[in-house]
Amino acid sequence: MPIVELLEYVRTLLERWTKERLLKAKGTFTYLGIKFNKELDDNRTLSHKLRVRTSTDYIHIVLDDVRRCIVCLENKRCICGQFQLDELPCPYALAALRHRDESFEQYCSPYYTRRTSCVLMKYSKSPA
């Protein structure tokens, strides 16, 4: 009888570990690293309340209730300065990209991608 309980405990423990790892793995199938993907999601949430007017193919005027920003997608620049500083689309740039029905991937720095992050972490570890 104790062996059956032990086997049941081991089975539930393995089941829990498998579920935790599966949830963690599902979060790694994003273009950007976890931290930057979260920041981009926050910016995307903020961008939904913005209105966009197209000036030219790459220049857009993005209107907030209080503020008006000019976004140049060709040069990856925004008046707010966040787009060029972070090298990650700000809420205004994301609103312009959504208006153009364009993806954000080509507007993110390659250093934020999962592939680059893994390579940098691999080389940053010092030998023990």
N, C-alpha and C positions, 0 to 999 in steps of 0.2 A: 504493500500500500504506500509507504513513503516514496518509493521509486516513481510511482505514477504521479504523485504530487510534484516531485522534483522535475520530471520530464515536462509536466504542464507549466511549471514556473519558467523553465528554460525556453519553452515554445513561446510563451507570452513575452518574455524578455527579447527574444530574437524578432518577434513580430513588431514590437515597439521600436527597436533599433532600425529595422527595415523601413518602417513608416517615417521615422525622423530623417533618415538619409534620403528617402525618396522626396520628401518635402524640400529638403535642402538642395537636392539635385534639380528639382523643377525651377528653383530660383536662379540657377546658374545658366539657363538657356536664354540669356538676354545678350544683346549686342554689347552693352556697356557693363562695367563692373558693378557690383551691388550698390556701393556708395553713390556712384554717379548716376545709376539708373534711378535711385530714389530721388536724387536732386532733380533729374529730368522729369520724373513723375510729378513732383511738387510744382515745377515750372509749367507743366502741361495743365495741371489743375487751375493754376492762376490764369493761363492763357484763354480759357474757355469763356471768360467774361469780356474779352477784348473784341473790338470791332476793327476790321481791316479795310483800308482803301488802297487800291493799287495805283501807283504813280507810273512806274515803268515795269519792265519784265522782272527786274530784281529789286526795285525800290518800292517799299510799302510804307504807308502811314498807318500806324496802329494807334487806335484811340482807346483810352481808358476813361473813366469818369472824370478824373482830374488831370490826367497827363496825356500828351501826344508824343509818340516816339516815331522816329524814322529808322527803318530797318533796311539795310542793304545786304541782301543774301549773297550777292556775287562776291563781296569783300568780307563777308562774315562780320558785319559791324552793326551796332545799334547805338542810338544816342545815349541810352542808359549806361553803356560801357560794360555791362556784365557779359555780353556775348563775346567780345574780344578779350576780355580779361580772363574769364573762365574757360574759354574755347569750348563752351557748351551752350546750346541755344537757350537764350533767356525766354521768359514768357512772351515777350513781344515777337521774338523771332519764331517761336513755335506757333503763334497765332498766324503769322505771315505764311509759314510753311503749311499750316492746315488750310489756309485760304487758297494756296496754290495746289493743294492736294499732293504734297511732296513729302517724302520721308526725311527724317532728321539725321540719319546715319552719316551722310557725307558732310554734315555741318558740325560734327563732334571731332574733337582732337583724337588722333589715333592713340594717344597715351591713355585714354580712358577706356579703351576696349578691353574686353576680358583677355584676349590673346596677349596684348602688350603687358597687361598687369601681371599675368602669369609668368611671362618671360622676365620682367623686372624683378619679381619676387624671387625667381629662381637664381638670378645673378646677384641679388643683394644679400643673400644668405652667406655669411662668412663660414669658412671651413672650421669645424670643431676640433 
